[in-house]
Amino acid sequence: MILFDYKSRLHRIAIHLLFWISYFLFWAFLNTVNSKSTFDEVLINGLLFIPVDIFATYFTIFILLPKFLIPKRYLLFAASTVFLALFTIFLNQLIAYFIYIPLYYPELVDKAEFFRFNLFVYLVSTYTVVILAAGIKLTKLWIKEQQAKTKLETQQLQSELNLLKLQINPHFLFNTLNNIDSLIQTNPQRASESLIRLSEILRYVTYDASADFVPVEKEAEYLKSFIDLHSLRLGDKFISFNTNIERSGYSIAPMLLITLVENAIKHCDKRVVTPGIQIQLNVNEHIEFCIINSVPAFPIQTDKAGGMGLSNMLRRLELIYPNRYKYENKIVDKNKYMSVLWIQ
């Protein structure tokens, strides 16, 4: 009946007792306002009828809701609710006719009729608290469902990220190793630098990327290493990567930006005059990551291996930065494609 989890059975009982005491005191106060009776009198009189409210409430939230409403058996739920309402009216009238009137108004015993009562008063008296408790119960169930859904999505994304760490992109690794191998004889210095870059990438995805957030400078270094290794195949000037990090200490979810870089490399036109890809990373009050790449006049077959994919990136953004990010992509200048990601 509450919006948080119980710590123990005793805690559960205490919370429920507090709920009923609070409700009963509030009910007595409202009835005192429109009655000639004192608060104490209303409180004592109400003790006769509160068990009916408690019965109707717990029967609704522990039987009718889980057995009929939640499984979407709406007709059975409606019929059961109507039956319960009629039964509570009957119980209230039993108490009023055989206990309340003889005890507090003995002069009215001979005048009272069992089947003559105020239906509206009985329904409002009992079903105000029933509806309140059912609303709290359904809200709690909805919150738990959303938490479970979010946890499942997070676990799925983490599994995909872990898979990415294990496989990266085999074509990328093979091409990089082949390029380094060809450089060993012709340019050993460049080959050594490339091996260092490759080891930095492997170290980053194995260790640093296990954290929820990393400094944006580390993410930028990872992108730089990734781009440098692709430059062995595409040429040193084909990819232009510039950073403007004005705010130090800014953190970002690891391996979030690499998807856009991979997509740009896969789909760009490799025959254009350099630079074929322009990448800009700005960090001040927010992160702005912009990529502009050339596009071929006709679609080309691209390597689909590796990378988390754009849909995965957007799901991670929705989970990690809800309402704090914006992603846009469009064609510019007819032969260029631009992707822009803002993160607050």
Secondary structure, 3 states (H helix, E strand, C coil): CCCCCCCCHHHHHHHHHHHHHHHHHHHHHHHHHCCCCCHHHHHHHHCCCHHHHHHHHHHHHHHHHHHHHCCCCHHHHHHHHHHHHHHHHHHHHHHHHHHHHHHHCHHHCCCCCCCCCCHHHHHHHHHHHHHHHHHHHHHHHHHHHHHHHHHHHHHHHHHHHHHHHHHCCHHHHHHHHHHHHHHHHHCHHHHHHHHHHHHHHHHHHHCHHHCCCEEHHHHHHHHHHHHHHHHHHHCCCCEEEEEEECCCCCEECCCCCHHHHHHHHHHCCCCCCCCCEEEEEEECCCEEEEEEEECCCCCCCCCCCCCCCHHHHHHHHHHHCCCCEEEEEEEECCCEEEEEEEEC
